[in-house]
Amino acid sequence: MAYTIKLVTADEIDAVVTLWTLAFSLYVQNPEESETGYESCLEYFKNDLAFCYGVYDDGRLVATAGVLPYEMHLGGRFVPAGGVAAVATLPEHRRRGLVQMLMAACLKRLHEERTPVASLWPFAYPFYERLGWATTTMQYEVTVDLPALRKLGDSRRYRIVPVADFGLACDVHSRWVSAYNQSLTRPANRWRRMLTHPFVSCRLFVHKDGYMVWNLKETGDTLSVREWAWTTEEAFLDGLELLGQMDSQYARARFVCADVEPLLRLGVFEPVPEIKLKPGMMTRVANLDAFMELCPPGSRRPAVLDPLKVTGEAEGGVAPGRLMQLAVGLWREDGAGEGAWLYGALSGRPSFCAEKY
C-alpha cells in the first residue's frame, strides 16, 4: 500500500471534520448533526492552523497534522515557534508510520521557514521521544480541600466577567507568560477557543494581577480550574480565598501551576493537599541555524542526530529535543557530552507552559 502526503486544502473540510471528530471523540460528523461543531472545526482549520498536511490512501484523507503559529518566550525574548496539533489518524490506518511521515513534513516546512523551535503536547511521551522530541517543561497539579482556603485573601478583588470579555485578562496573561521560559503567546482566536471549546463550560474571573478560568462541565466534587494566572502574592491569596468560597458546592479544587512554593509557604493544610509533578510540553529544535542565533555569541554548533532527518543526521550527535533540554537547563549533561556547553544557554527563568493545543 502506497501512501501520499500533501497539504490539505479548505475544500476538503468535510473529510477533515470526519477524521477529527472520530479521532478526538467530538461526535460531530456533519453540519446537519451540529452546525456549531462543524463550524468550530472549520474555523480551526481556516483561522488557527498555519498549515495542515494530510496523508492519503488512494485519494482518501486518512491522517492529518498541522502547525499553529506561536511566539515562545525563550532566553528572555519572544521567538517564532510552531505548535504541532491536529494529529489524527483513522483507526484502520494506525501503526503504519503515518504520524512519523506527518511529523517530518511539518518539521521540514518549519525548517525551511527558519523557525527555531517546534513544540507539542503528546498523546504518548515515549512515542514522540523516539522521533527526536523531549519534555522540556514540568508542571504541578495541586488538589486542595476548599475549607482550608477561606480567609487567606479577599475574594472580592476577583470579579466574574463574560468569557467574551477575555480582553480584560490579556494584560495579565502577557505579564504572566513573560515570567516563564518556553511560555507561548495567545492570540485572540486561541483565547476564544480555550474558553468556548465543546468539552468545557468556562467561567472567567479577572483580578488586576491575575485571572482564573473554571470549567464547570467537569462533574463531581472537585472544582476544575482550567487555568489560573497570578503575578503577585495578593492575586494568589485572593484566588485561594475565591476557591474557598465554593466549599458549599465542592469539596476540593484542582489547578496546575509552575511552582508550589507560594502554597507551601502558607504552612501545611489539613488534610494535606495532593501535589503531583507531571511532564508538560515537549519541544525540539526545528532549524539549527536559527536556534544557534538565539544562543550566546561564540556558542559552538553541536552535531545533531535527528531520527526524522530534518534538523540533522550526524552520527554521535545529540537529539534535537535533548538539545532543547540542555539549552533551557532542564537536565545537565554529565561530562563533556555533545552539546553540554549549551547547558542553561536559554534559561534564566523557570520553564512552564500552560498553553495546550
PEURBEL-V256799 format. One record per residue. N is the residue number from 1. PHI is phi in whole degrees, 0 to 359 (999 if undefined). PSI is psi in whole degrees, -180 to 180 (* if undefined). OMEGA is omega as a letter, one per 40 degrees, with the letter a starting at -180 (999 if undefined). Layout:
n->N phi->PHI psi->PSI omega->OMEGA
n->N phi->PHI psi->PSI omega->OMEGA
This chain:
n->1 phi->999 psi->127 omega->a
n->2 phi->253 psi->124 omega->i
n->3 phi->262 psi->151 omega->i
n->4 phi->239 psi->155 omega->a
n->5 phi->228 psi->137 omega->i
n->6 phi->200 psi->170 omega->i
n->7 phi->293 psi->138 omega->i
n->8 phi->274 psi->137 omega->a
n->9 phi->255 psi->163 omega->a
n->10 phi->296 psi->-26 omega->a
n->11 phi->286 psi->-2 omega->i
n->12 phi->257 psi->18 omega->a
n->13 phi->299 psi->-33 omega->i
n->14 phi->298 psi->-42 omega->i
n->15 phi->293 psi->-37 omega->i
n->16 phi->297 psi->-47 omega->a
n->17 phi->298 psi->-43 omega->i
n->18 phi->301 psi->-43 omega->a
n->19 phi->293 psi->-49 omega->a
n->20 phi->294 psi->-43 omega->a
n->21 phi->295 psi->-31 omega->i
n->22 phi->286 psi->-47 omega->a
n->23 phi->292 psi->-35 omega->a
n->24 phi->252 psi->12 omega->i
n->25 phi->55 psi->46 omega->a
n->26 phi->274 psi->-18 omega->i
n->27 phi->58 psi->37 omega->i
n->28 phi->232 psi->102 omega->a
n->29 phi->266 psi->-29 omega->a
n->30 phi->199 psi->169 omega->a
n->31 phi->301 psi->-31 omega->a
n->32 phi->294 psi->-33 omega->a
n->33 phi->283 psi->-39 omega->a
n->34 phi->200 psi->100 omega->a
n->35 phi->299 psi->-39 omega->a
n->36 phi->297 psi->-46 omega->i
n->37 phi->295 psi->-41 omega->i
n->38 phi->297 psi->-47 omega->i
n->39 phi->295 psi->-33 omega->i
n->40 phi->296 psi->-44 omega->i
n->41 phi->296 psi->-40 omega->i
n->42 phi->297 psi->-44 omega->i
n->43 phi->297 psi->-42 omega->i
n->44 phi->299 psi->-44 omega->a
n->45 phi->295 psi->-44 omega->a
n->46 phi->277 psi->-36 omega->a
n->47 phi->251 psi->-24 omega->a
n->48 phi->265 psi->-48 omega->a
n->49 phi->283 psi->133 omega->i
n->50 phi->289 psi->-37 omega->i
n->51 phi->198 psi->162 omega->a
n->52 phi->217 psi->128 omega->i
n->53 phi->259 psi->148 omega->i
n->54 phi->231 psi->149 omega->i
n->55 phi->257 psi->136 omega->a
n->56 phi->238 psi->140 omega->i
n->57 phi->243 psi->107 omega->a
n->58 phi->55 psi->43 omega->i
n->59 phi->83 psi->-3 omega->a
n->60 phi->259 psi->131 omega->i
n->61 phi->290 psi->122 omega->a
n->62 phi->236 psi->-9 omega->i
n->63 phi->199 psi->150 omega->i
n->64 phi->220 psi->159 omega->i
n->65 phi->202 psi->135 omega->a
n->66 phi->232 psi->178 omega->a
n->67 phi->227 psi->130 omega->i
n->68 phi->265 psi->134 omega->i
n->69 phi->279 psi->127 omega->i
n->70 phi->225 psi->170 omega->i
n->71 phi->242 psi->133 omega->a
n->72 phi->253 psi->136 omega->i
n->73 phi->278 psi->106 omega->a
n->74 phi->225 psi->119 omega->i
n->75 phi->64 psi->30 omega->i
n->76 phi->89 psi->7 omega->i
n->77 phi->217 psi->160 omega->i
n->78 phi->267 psi->127 omega->a
n->79 phi->232 psi->157 omega->i
n->80 phi->297 psi->141 omega->i
n->81 phi->212 psi->152 omega->i
n->82 phi->243 psi->125 omega->i
n->83 phi->263 psi->113 omega->a
n->84 phi->286 psi->130 omega->a
n->85 phi->210 psi->180 omega->i
n->86 phi->55 psi->37 omega->i
n->87 phi->277 psi->112 omega->a
n->88 phi->212 psi->142 omega->i
n->89 phi->222 psi->138 omega->i
n->90 phi->299 psi->144 omega->a
n->91 phi->306 psi->-40 omega->a
n->92 phi->287 psi->-8 omega->a
n->93 phi->245 psi->11 omega->a
n->94 phi->282 psi->159 omega->a
n->95 phi->60 psi->38 omega->i
n->96 phi->235 psi->16 omega->i
n->97 phi->82 psi->13 omega->a
n->98 phi->289 psi->-37 omega->i
n->99 phi->296 psi->-39 omega->i
n->100 phi->299 psi->-42 omega->i
n->101 phi->299 psi->-44 omega->a
n->102 phi->292 psi->-41 omega->i
n->103 phi->301 psi->-44 omega->a
n->104 phi->297 psi->-41 omega->a
n->105 phi->294 psi->-45 omega->i
n->106 phi->296 psi->-45 omega->a
n->107 phi->291 psi->-35 omega->i
n->108 phi->298 psi->-42 omega->i
n->109 phi->293 psi->-43 omega->i
n->110 phi->299 psi->-39 omega->i
n->111 phi->299 psi->-46 omega->a
n->112 phi->295 psi->-29 omega->i
n->113 phi->274 psi->3 omega->i
n->114 phi->59 psi->39 omega->i
n->115 phi->278 psi->121 omega->a
n->116 phi->291 psi->-33 omega->a
n->117 phi->224 psi->142 omega->i
n->118 phi->240 psi->152 omega->a
n->119 phi->219 psi->162 omega->i
n->120 phi->197 psi->162 omega->i
n->121 phi->252 psi->116 omega->a
n->122 phi->276 psi->155 omega->i
n->123 phi->276 psi->-20 omega->i
n->124 phi->205 psi->116 omega->a
n->125 phi->299 psi->-47 omega->a
n->126 phi->301 psi->-36 omega->a
n->127 phi->301 psi->-48 omega->a
n->128 phi->283 psi->-26 omega->i
n->129 phi->299 psi->-37 omega->i
n->130 phi->293 psi->-17 omega->i
n->131 phi->261 psi->10 omega->i
n->132 phi->100 psi->0 omega->i
n->133 phi->274 psi->164 omega->i
n->134 phi->211 psi->149 omega->i
n->135 phi->288 psi->126 omega->a
n->136 phi->234 psi->-1 omega->i
n->137 phi->228 psi->151 omega->i
n->138 phi->236 psi->161 omega->i
n->139 phi->211 psi->151 omega->i
n->140 phi->261 psi->132 omega->i
n->141 phi->255 psi->119 omega->a
n->142 phi->246 psi->130 omega->i
n->143 phi->240 psi->121 omega->a
n->144 phi->227 psi->144 omega->i
n->145 phi->288 psi->137 omega->a
n->146 phi->289 psi->-38 omega->a
n->147 phi->303 psi->-28 omega->a
n->148 phi->288 psi->-11 omega->a
n->149 phi->263 psi->-5 omega->a
n->150 phi->288 psi->150 omega->i
n->151 phi->66 psi->29 omega->i
n->152 phi->263 psi->-24 omega->a
n->153 phi->205 psi->-150 omega->i
n->154 phi->233 psi->105 omega->a
n->155 phi->295 psi->-21 omega->a
n->156 phi->291 psi->-15 omega->i
n->157 phi->283 psi->-13 omega->i
n->158 phi->264 psi->140 omega->i
n->159 phi->226 psi->140 omega->i
n->160 phi->285 psi->137 omega->i
n->161 phi->226 psi->157 omega->i
n->162 phi->300 psi->144 omega->a
n->163 phi->299 psi->-25 omega->i
n->164 phi->294 psi->-18 omega->i
n->165 phi->265 psi->33 omega->a
n->166 phi->301 psi->-18 omega->i
n->167 phi->302 psi->-24 omega->i
n->168 phi->292 psi->-18 omega->a
n->169 phi->259 psi->-6 omega->a
n->170 phi->294 psi->-37 omega->i
n->171 phi->296 psi->-43 omega->i
n->172 phi->298 psi->-43 omega->a
n->173 phi->300 psi->-41 omega->i
n->174 phi->298 psi->-43 omega->i
n->175 phi->293 psi->-37 omega->a
n->176 phi->294 psi->-51 omega->a
n->177 phi->292 psi->-26 omega->i
n->178 phi->289 psi->-15 omega->a
n->179 phi->275 psi->-8 omega->a
n->180 phi->233 psi->152 omega->i
n->181 phi->275 psi->140 omega->i
n->182 phi->73 psi->9 omega->i
n->183 phi->288 psi->158 omega->a
n->184 phi->241 psi->146 omega->i
n->185 phi->291 psi->161 omega->a
n->186 phi->227 psi->104 omega->i
n->187 phi->288 psi->171 omega->a
n->188 phi->301 psi->-39 omega->a
n->189 phi->295 psi->-33 omega->i
n->190 phi->286 psi->-35 omega->i
n->191 phi->301 psi->-49 omega->a
n->192 phi->299 psi->-41 omega->a
n->193 phi->292 psi->-41 omega->i
n->194 phi->298 psi->-36 omega->a
n->195 phi->271 psi->-16 omega->a
n->196 phi->234 psi->19 omega->i
n->197 phi->301 psi->145 omega->a
n->198 phi->302 psi->-23 omega->a
n->199 phi->274 psi->-2 omega->a
n->200 phi->231 psi->160 omega->i
n->201 phi->226 psi->97 omega->a
n->202 phi->266 psi->149 omega->i
n->203 phi->234 psi->134 omega->a
n->204 phi->247 psi->128 omega->i
n->205 phi->242 psi->135 omega->a
n->206 phi->238 psi->137 omega->i
n->207 phi->236 psi->157 omega->a
n->208 phi->297 psi->-23 omega->a
n->209 phi->233 psi->23 omega->i
n->210 phi->188 psi->175 omega->i
n->211 phi->203 psi->161 omega->a
n->212 phi->218 psi->137 omega->i
n->213 phi->241 psi->121 omega->i
n->214 phi->259 psi->145 omega->i
n->215 phi->249 psi->103 omega->a
n->216 phi->275 psi->0 omega->i
n->217 phi->282 psi->-24 omega->i
n->218 phi->283 psi->124 omega->a
n->219 phi->267 psi->172 omega->a
n->220 phi->113 psi->-167 omega->a
n->221 phi->261 psi->12 omega->a
n->222 phi->244 psi->122 omega->i
n->223 phi->286 psi->122 omega->a
n->224 phi->267 psi->115 omega->i
n->225 phi->267 psi->107 omega->a
n->226 phi->293 psi->-37 omega->i
n->227 phi->201 psi->139 omega->i
n->228 phi->222 psi->119 omega->i
n->229 phi->245 psi->129 omega->i
n->230 phi->224 psi->142 omega->a
n->231 phi->243 psi->-4 omega->i
n->232 phi->221 psi->161 omega->i
n->233 phi->297 psi->-37 omega->i
n->234 phi->301 psi->-45 omega->i
n->235 phi->295 psi->-32 omega->i
n->236 phi->291 psi->-49 omega->a
n->237 phi->293 psi->-40 omega->i
n->238 phi->296 psi->-35 omega->i
n->239 phi->292 psi->-40 omega->i
n->240 phi->299 psi->-42 omega->i
n->241 phi->298 psi->-40 omega->i
n->242 phi->299 psi->-44 omega->i
n->243 phi->297 psi->-41 omega->a
n->244 phi->300 psi->-28 omega->i
n->245 phi->291 psi->-10 omega->a
n->246 phi->265 psi->14 omega->a
n->247 phi->290 psi->-14 omega->i
n->248 phi->280 psi->-14 omega->a
n->249 phi->248 psi->-27 omega->a
n->250 phi->226 psi->155 omega->i
n->251 phi->272 psi->-32 omega->a
n->252 phi->209 psi->172 omega->i
n->253 phi->228 psi->151 omega->i
n->254 phi->233 psi->130 omega->i
n->255 phi->216 psi->164 omega->i
n->256 phi->245 psi->140 omega->i
n->257 phi->211 psi->170 omega->a
n->258 phi->273 psi->-24 omega->a
n->259 phi->210 psi->133 omega->i
n->260 phi->262 psi->0 omega->a
n->261 phi->302 psi->-43 omega->i
n->262 phi->302 psi->-34 omega->i
n->263 phi->286 psi->-44 omega->a
n->264 phi->293 psi->-29 omega->i
n->265 phi->296 psi->-20 omega->a
n->266 phi->282 psi->-7 omega->a
n->267 phi->102 psi->-177 omega->a
n->268 phi->265 psi->119 omega->i
n->269 phi->282 psi->158 omega->i
n->270 phi->238 psi->124 omega->e
n->271 phi->292 psi->159 omega->a
n->272 phi->295 psi->132 omega->i
n->273 phi->301 psi->149 omega->i
n->274 phi->269 psi->123 omega->a
n->275 phi->236 psi->123 omega->i
n->276 phi->240 psi->133 omega->i
n->277 phi->265 psi->123 omega->a
n->278 phi->234 psi->151 omega->i
n->279 phi->292 psi->149 omega->a
n->280 phi->245 psi->-129 omega->a
n->281 phi->288 psi->148 omega->i
n->282 phi->255 psi->145 omega->i
n->283 phi->222 psi->173 omega->i
n->284 phi->195 psi->157 omega->i
n->285 phi->289 psi->133 omega->i
n->286 phi->259 psi->-40 omega->i
n->287 phi->229 psi->113 omega->a
n->288 phi->294 psi->-39 omega->i
n->289 phi->299 psi->-47 omega->i
n->290 phi->295 psi->-36 omega->i
n->291 phi->295 psi->-43 omega->a
n->292 phi->295 psi->-27 omega->i
n->293 phi->293 psi->-20 omega->i
n->294 phi->275 psi->-20 omega->a
n->295 phi->278 psi->162 omega->i
n->296 phi->304 psi->144 omega->i
n->297 phi->305 psi->139 omega->i
n->298 phi->88 psi->-1 omega->i
n->299 phi->297 psi->135 omega->a
n->300 phi->284 psi->137 omega->a
n->301 phi->287 psi->123 omega->a
n->302 phi->277 psi->158 omega->i
n->303 phi->279 psi->133 omega->a
n->304 phi->242 psi->129 omega->i
n->305 phi->252 psi->105 omega->a
n->306 phi->253 psi->117 omega->i
n->307 phi->303 psi->-26 omega->i
n->308 phi->268 psi->-3 omega->i
n->309 phi->57 psi->40 omega->i
n->310 phi->253 psi->-52 omega->a
n->311 phi->277 psi->-25 omega->i
n->312 phi->170 psi->167 omega->i
n->313 phi->211 psi->36 omega->a
n->314 phi->284 psi->130 omega->i
n->315 phi->295 psi->134 omega->a
n->316 phi->82 psi->5 omega->i
n->317 phi->279 psi->179 omega->a
n->318 phi->262 psi->143 omega->i
n->319 phi->296 psi->148 omega->a
n->320 phi->297 psi->-28 omega->i
n->321 phi->285 psi->-40 omega->i
n->322 phi->297 psi->-34 omega->i
n->323 phi->298 psi->-40 omega->i
n->324 phi->294 psi->-41 omega->i
n->325 phi->303 psi->-44 omega->i
n->326 phi->296 psi->-47 omega->a
n->327 phi->296 psi->-35 omega->a
n->328 phi->269 psi->0 omega->i
n->329 phi->76 psi->26 omega->a
n->330 phi->283 psi->-49 omega->i
n->331 phi->233 psi->130 omega->i
n->332 phi->277 psi->138 omega->i
n->333 phi->277 psi->127 omega->i
n->334 phi->286 psi->141 omega->i
n->335 phi->68 psi->-142 omega->a
n->336 phi->246 psi->46 omega->a
n->337 phi->296 psi->160 omega->a
n->338 phi->301 psi->125 omega->a
n->339 phi->86 psi->0 omega->a
n->340 phi->299 psi->-29 omega->a
n->341 phi->291 psi->-12 omega->i
n->342 phi->268 psi->6 omega->a
n->343 phi->303 psi->123 omega->i
n->344 phi->75 psi->9 omega->a
n->345 phi->296 psi->-27 omega->a
n->346 phi->235 psi->42 omega->i
n->347 phi->252 psi->-124 omega->a
n->348 phi->92 psi->-18 omega->i
n->349 phi->221 psi->157 omega->i
n->350 phi->298 psi->145 omega->i
n->351 phi->270 psi->126 omega->i
n->352 phi->197 psi->138 omega->i
n->353 phi->219 psi->126 omega->i
n->354 phi->262 psi->-14 omega->a
n->355 phi->285 psi->112 omega->i
n->356 phi->253 psi->146 omega->a
n->357 phi->206 psi->* omega->999
